[in-house]
Amino acid sequence: MSKFQKSGVVLKKELKKMNINNKEDLWKTAVQFIKFGIVGVSNTAVSLAIYYVFIYFNENLYIVGNTVGFIVSVLNSYYWNNKYVFEKKNRGNLKPLIKVFASYAATFLLGTGMLFIMVKVLSVSKVIAPIINLLITIPLNFLLNKFWAFK
C-alpha cells in the first residue's frame, strides 16, 4: 500500500470517528463550520464593542472591558451555536453552557500563550500573530463545541 493510500485510510478512519460517513455528512459539517464562523464574527464584534465602550468611558477599564466582552461574547456564542449552528432543542441545560465557556476559555488561553511565544520568542509581527492564532483556535474551538459542548 502506498503512502497516499495509507493516508486515505487514516483520513477515512478519522472522519468516521467524527461521525462523517459520506458526502452528505461532510457537507453538513462544512456548513456547520461556516455558520460557526459567522457566529464567531458576531462574537468578535460584540466583544470589541463592549471593550471599546469601557475604554471610551475610562481607559483604565481595559481589563474589565476585555473580561466583560469575553463573557458576553461567549453567551452570544452559546445562544447562536445552540440555536443556529448545532440546532440543539434542549433548553435550560447548564451543562452545555459550562462546556462552551470551558472550550472558549481553553482556546483563549492557548491563543494567548501562542501569541506571547510568537511575538516575544519568535519575533512574529503583532499584526500577523493573531491571524495565525485564528487558523489554529477557530477549528479547535469548532471541534470542541461540535463534539463536546453540544454533543
C-alpha positions in Angstrom: 0.0 0.0 0.0 1.4 3.4 -1.0 1.8 6.4 1.4 -1.1 8.1 -0.4 -3.4 5.0 0.1 -2.4 4.8 3.7 -3.1 8.4 4.3 -6.6 7.9 2.7 -7.3 5.0 5.1 -6.2 7.2 8.0 -8.4 10.1 6.8 -11.4 7.8 6.5 -10.9 6.4 10.0 -10.7 9.9 11.4 -13.8 11.1 9.6 -15.7 8.1 10.8 -14.6 9.0 14.4 -16.2 12.4 13.8 -19.4 10.7 12.5 -18.7 11.7 8.9 -19.6 8.7 6.9 -20.5 10.1 3.5 -20.5 13.3 1.4 -23.8 14.4 3.0 -22.2 14.2 6.5 -19.1 16.0 5.2 -21.3 18.8 3.6 -23.3 19.2 6.8 -20.1 19.6 8.9 -18.7 22.1 6.4 -22.0 24.1 6.6 -21.8 24.0 10.4 -18.2 25.2 10.2 -19.3 28.2 8.0 -22.2 29.0 10.4 -19.8 28.7 13.3 -17.5 31.2 11.6 -20.4 33.6 11.1 -21.3 33.4 14.8 -17.6 33.9 15.6 -17.6 37.2 13.6 -20.6 38.4 15.6 -18.8 37.3 18.8 -15.8 39.4 17.9 -18.0 42.4 17.1 -19.8 42.1 20.4 -16.6 41.6 22.4 -14.8 44.6 20.7 -17.9 46.8 21.0 -18.1 46.2 24.8 -14.3 46.6 25.1 -14.4 50.0 23.3 -17.3 51.2 25.3 -15.4 50.6 28.5 -12.2 52.3 27.4 -14.3 55.2 25.9 -15.5 56.0 29.4 -12.2 55.1 31.2 -9.1 53.8 29.5 -8.0 52.2 32.8 -11.0 49.8 32.5 -9.5 47.9 29.5 -9.1 44.7 31.5 -12.7 44.9 32.8 -13.9 45.7 29.3 -12.0 42.7 27.9 -13.4 40.4 30.6 -17.0 41.6 30.2 -16.7 41.4 26.4 -15.4 37.9 26.7 -18.2 36.8 28.9 -21.0 38.4 26.8 -19.5 37.1 23.6 -19.4 33.6 24.9 -23.0 33.9 26.0 -23.8 35.2 22.5 -21.8 32.2 21.1 -23.7 29.7 23.2 -27.1 31.1 22.2 -26.4 31.2 18.4 -24.4 28.0 18.3 -27.2 26.2 20.2 -30.0 27.6 18.0 -28.4 28.1 14.6 -25.2 26.1 14.2 -25.8 22.8 16.0 -29.6 23.2 16.3 -30.0 21.7 19.7 -33.5 21.8 21.1 -32.9 21.3 24.8 -33.5 24.5 26.8 -32.3 25.4 30.3 -29.4 22.9 30.3 -26.5 24.5 32.2 -24.0 21.7 31.2 -23.6 22.8 27.6 -23.2 26.4 28.6 -20.4 25.5 31.1 -18.7 23.4 28.3 -18.9 26.3 25.9 -17.3 28.6 28.4 -14.6 25.9 29.1 -13.9 25.4 25.4 -13.6 29.2 24.7 -11.5 29.7 27.8 -9.2 26.9 26.7 -8.7 28.3 23.3 -8.4 31.8 24.7 -5.6 30.6 27.0 -4.0 28.6 24.2 -4.2 31.6 21.8 -2.8 34.0 24.4 0.1 31.7 25.1 0.8 31.2 21.3 0.6 35.0 20.9 3.2 35.6 23.6 5.5 33.0 22.1 5.1 34.2 18.6 5.7 37.8 19.4 8.3 37.6 22.2 10.2 34.4 21.3 9.8 34.0 17.5 9.6 37.7 16.7 6.4 37.3 14.6 4.7 40.6 13.9 2.0 41.7 16.4 -0.3 42.2 13.4 0.3 38.7 11.9 0.4 36.6 15.1 -3.3 36.9 15.9 -4.2 35.8 12.4 -2.0 32.7 12.8 -3.7 32.1 16.1 -7.1 32.2 14.5 -6.0 29.5 12.0 -5.5 27.2 14.9 -8.0 28.3 17.6 -11.1 28.6 15.3 -11.0 24.9 14.0 -10.1 23.7 17.5 -13.0 25.6 19.1 -15.4 24.3 16.4 -14.3 20.7 17.2 -14.7 21.3 20.9 -18.1 22.8 20.5 -19.3 20.2 18.0 -18.0 17.0 19.6 -18.0 18.0 23.3 -20.1 21.1 24.3 -23.1 20.4 22.0 -22.8 16.6 21.8 
